[in-house]
């Protein structure tokens, strides 16, 4: 017979690691990635004339997007339903529905000309061009001659 000394802190350490494993995982690891929702990444660049936003949203079409401006906030959203079915002589073998949707909201700077925003969707990238107001554009320095 062996005598084993019990360390109560060692047992708690294993319980902690189990809890960490459960609570530090994303929901997609438990239910699968078919049901998880993702928010597209966005790149924002600025130059003297405009801001340019690029959202990575592959697999969608132009008609799937909804872009709106309300109270100084630009909201970009999209939703799409996909269905796939496999039939076997008059009865269902398998039928799957898949819904994809997202919504992102951005606060617009006071320098943006909201009425002139343009959007284009090509190769999975939604590009928004947000022109700046005339008074916000960088102007060339003025030289003052001394009399």
C-alpha positions in Angstrom: 0.0 0.0 0.0 1.3 3.4 -1.0 0.6 6.6 1.0 -0.1 9.6 -1.3 0.0 13.1 0.1 -2.9 15.2 -1.2 -2.2 18.8 -2.2 -5.5 20.7 -2.3 -4.0 23.5 -4.4 -3.0 21.0 -7.1 -6.6 19.8 -7.4 -7.9 23.4 -7.7 -5.3 24.0 -10.4 -6.9 21.2 -12.6 -10.4 22.6 -11.9 -9.1 26.0 -13.0 -7.7 24.6 -16.2 -11.0 22.8 -16.9 -12.9 26.0 -16.4 -10.5 27.9 -18.6 -10.9 25.4 -21.3 -14.7 25.7 -21.2 -15.1 29.5 -20.8 -12.2 30.7 -23.0 -13.5 29.1 -26.2 -15.7 30.7 -28.8 -19.2 29.5 -29.4 -18.2 28.2 -32.9 -15.9 25.6 -31.3 -18.9 24.1 -29.5 -21.6 24.2 -32.2 -19.5 24.4 -35.4 -18.6 27.2 -37.7 -21.7 26.9 -39.9 -23.7 28.6 -37.2 -21.3 31.2 -36.0 -21.6 34.9 -37.0 -18.7 36.9 -38.2 -18.2 40.6 -38.6 -16.2 41.7 -41.6 -12.8 43.3 -41.1 -12.5 46.9 -42.3 -9.6 49.0 -43.5 -10.0 52.8 -43.3 -7.6 55.2 -45.1 -7.6 59.0 -45.2 -6.1 61.4 -47.7 -6.6 65.2 -48.3 -9.8 64.7 -50.2 -11.6 61.7 -48.7 -11.8 58.7 -46.4 -11.9 55.2 -47.9 -13.4 52.2 -46.2 -12.9 48.7 -47.4 -15.0 45.9 -45.8 -14.1 42.2 -46.6 -17.4 40.5 -47.2 -16.9 37.6 -49.7 -19.7 35.5 -50.9 -22.3 38.3 -51.0 -23.9 40.3 -53.8 -24.6 44.0 -54.2 -28.3 43.5 -53.4 -27.4 41.8 -50.0 -26.1 45.1 -48.6 -27.9 47.9 -46.8 -26.0 51.1 -46.2 -27.7 54.0 -44.3 -26.8 57.2 -42.4 -28.8 58.3 -39.4 -27.8 60.8 -36.7 -24.2 61.0 -37.8 -23.7 57.2 -37.9 -23.0 55.1 -41.0 -24.4 51.6 -40.7 -23.4 48.8 -43.1 -25.4 45.6 -42.9 -26.0 42.6 -45.1 -28.0 39.4 -44.9 -28.2 36.4 -47.2 -30.0 33.0 -47.0 -28.4 29.9 -48.6 -30.1 26.6 -48.8 -28.8 23.3 -50.0 -30.9 20.2 -50.4 -30.2 16.6 -51.3 -33.2 14.4 -52.2 -33.6 10.7 -52.6 -36.6 9.5 -54.6 -39.5 11.5 -53.1 -38.2 11.8 -49.5 -35.8 14.2 -47.9 -32.4 12.9 -47.1 -30.9 16.2 -46.0 -31.9 19.8 -46.3 -29.8 22.6 -44.8 -30.5 26.3 -44.4 -27.7 28.8 -43.8 -28.2 32.4 -42.9 -25.4 35.0 -43.1 -25.8 38.5 -41.6 -23.8 41.2 -40.1 -24.1 44.9 -39.1 -21.3 47.4 -38.4 -21.9 51.0 -37.3 -19.3 53.8 -37.7 -19.5 57.4 -36.3 -19.0 59.8 -39.1 -16.6 62.7 -38.6 -18.1 66.2 -39.0 -15.8 66.7 -42.0 -17.6 64.1 -44.1 -19.9 65.2 -46.8 -22.7 62.6 -46.1 -24.7 63.3 -49.2 -21.9 62.4 -51.5 -20.8 59.0 -50.2 -20.3 56.4 -52.9 -20.2 52.6 -52.6 -19.0 49.8 -54.9 -18.7 46.0 -54.4 -16.2 44.0 -56.3 -14.3 40.8 -55.7 -15.7 40.4 -52.2 -14.7 43.9 -51.1 -17.3 46.6 -50.3 -15.6 50.0 -50.9 -17.1 53.2 -49.5 -15.7 56.6 -50.5 -16.5 59.3 -48.0 -15.5 62.7 -49.4 -14.6 65.5 -47.1 -16.3 68.9 -46.9 -14.6 71.6 -48.8 -13.6 73.5 -45.6 -12.1 70.4 -44.2 -9.8 69.6 -47.2 -6.1 70.4 -46.8 -5.3 73.5 -48.7 -2.0 74.6 -50.1 -0.1 77.1 -47.9 -0.6 80.7 -48.8 2.5 82.9 -49.3 2.2 86.5 -48.1 4.4 89.0 -49.7 5.9 91.8 -47.6 5.4 95.3 -48.9 
